Amino acid sequence: MNEILLMLPGPTTADPRVLQAMSKNVVNHRGDEFGKIYTETTELMSKTFQTQNDSYILTGSGTSAMEAALANLVNRGDKVLNIVGGKFGGRFVEIANVHGIESKTLDLEWGTAVSPDQVQEALDADEDIKAVTAVHNETSTGVAAPIDEIGEVMKNYDALYIVDTVSSLGGDYVDVDKFHIDACVTGSQKCLAAPPGLAAITFNDDAWAACEKVEANNYYLNMLKYRASGNKDPAQTPYTPSVSLIYALKAALEVIHEEGLENSVARHHQAAAASRDAVKALNLELFPDEAVSSATVTAVNIPEGATDNDIRGTMLNKYKVQLAGGQDHLKGNIIRIGHMGVINYQELAITFTALGLTLKGLGLVEDAGAGVAALADHYI
Ligand SMILES: Cc1ncc(COP(=O)(O)O)c(C=O)c1O
């Protein structure tokens, strides 16, 4: 078989049911049939976000929802605190800059996690902060932020809490209501395992109250319009949505809830723990500290004596397993193994067999099977 196994931190392979759902012909996006599908999909999104709030589907990738959150909730000239420990934390800063929002950053060394105390100190030091952005799973470094504990801090301040769960929702613990999250965003192509091209967003009452006061400076992503269209009968979106991708997202969410959200999250944590042990058994070093490691992507230092191409190139060309490289200054320094979406031990067994053979070929490990052997502790 020549198909490439995607072990990327998104996009991820879709369940055949999801692909099948997409092959159904399009329907009128303002009609009853679509309204029912859209409503069911947004309800499944809210169930996945674990919130009583309504959710909205945007035809755009995860970044569109990040932009929708900031641009609808913070006025031009107002101040936002951006927690930045990697590329996606940095993206919120770039979005703020484009929208004339003043960005104050809480800068972390890449590979480390923010502590709730740091957030509290930053809020205490500046009462003009109108919102805080956090990335739950910093995909560029393989670090998970303690969004629950940050939420415990945020509930004592007026500033809105905006959380990016693009690469964690469905794969790690996200409980929007319990974590006091005011606005939460995600994308379709990671743990949800639908094709790329959709994003989802949910606002609580505080977020809507802010949204009503903010002078909207965007057109396509105006959330008041999404709310008004969502409230119509039949429910709809303000502009033509990707009908086919919404069929796919609905099927992907059904797959998750048939497994059970808790079970899906547990499966991701199990894959992450197994991957970390397999990495260590192959004499490789994890990039972040294990205590703050992601449940959905494992970042690994490229060992001395090898290049990114030696490892990822061989994995792809010879063994047909695709891993991701480092981003920005980590390019050439780390590889990232995505274990998100519908993957389980079969995919990990192939990946770590291929990684072991690759490292053996490079003379970097004695026992090519040590990684796979380490998986046994987690799956047998
Ligand atoms: C944590 C995180 N946030 C945001 C994004 C941006 O999502 P998209 O590429 O779908 O716009 C990504 C994509 O990798 C991500 O991992």
The ligand as an SDF file (V2000), in Angstrom:
LIG
                    3D

 16 16  0  0  0  0  0  0  0  0999 V2000
   -3.2120   26.0120   18.1530 C   0  0  0  0  0  0  0  0  0  0  0  0
   -3.5390   26.4820   16.7760 C   0  0  0  0  0  0  0  0  0  0  0  0
   -4.2070   27.6290   16.6300 N   0  0  0  0  0  0  0  0  0  0  0  0
   -4.5390   28.0960   15.4250 C   0  0  0  0  0  0  0  0  0  0  0  0
   -4.1740   27.4170   14.2750 C   0  0  0  0  0  0  0  0  0  0  0  0
   -4.5420   27.9710   12.9630 C   0  0  0  0  0  0  0  0  0  0  0  0
   -5.4610   27.1540   12.3470 O   0  0  0  0  0  0  0  0  0  0  0  0
   -5.6690   27.1720   10.7750 P   0  0  0  0  0  0  0  0  0  0  0  0
   -4.3720   26.7400   10.1530 O   0  0  0  0  0  0  0  0  0  0  0  0
   -6.7750   26.1900   10.6240 O   0  0  0  0  0  0  0  0  0  0  0  0
   -6.0460   28.5430   10.3920 O   0  0  0  0  0  0  0  0  0  0  0  0
   -3.4810   26.2120   14.3720 C   0  0  0  0  0  0  0  0  0  0  0  0
   -3.0700   25.4710   13.1710 C   0  0  0  0  0  0  0  0  0  0  0  0
   -2.1510   24.6870   13.1760 O   0  0  0  0  0  0  0  0  0  0  0  0
   -3.1650   25.7380   15.6580 C   0  0  0  0  0  0  0  0  0  0  0  0
   -2.5090   24.5850   15.8050 O   0  0  0  0  0  0  0  0  0  0  0  0
  1  2  1  0
  2  3  1  0
  2 15  2  0
  3  4  2  0
  4  5  1  0
  5  6  1  0
  5 12  2  0
  6  7  1  0
  7  8  1  0
  8  9  2  0
  8 10  1  0
  8 11  1  0
 12 13  1  0
 12 15  1  0
 13 14  2  0
 15 16  1  0
M  END
$$$$
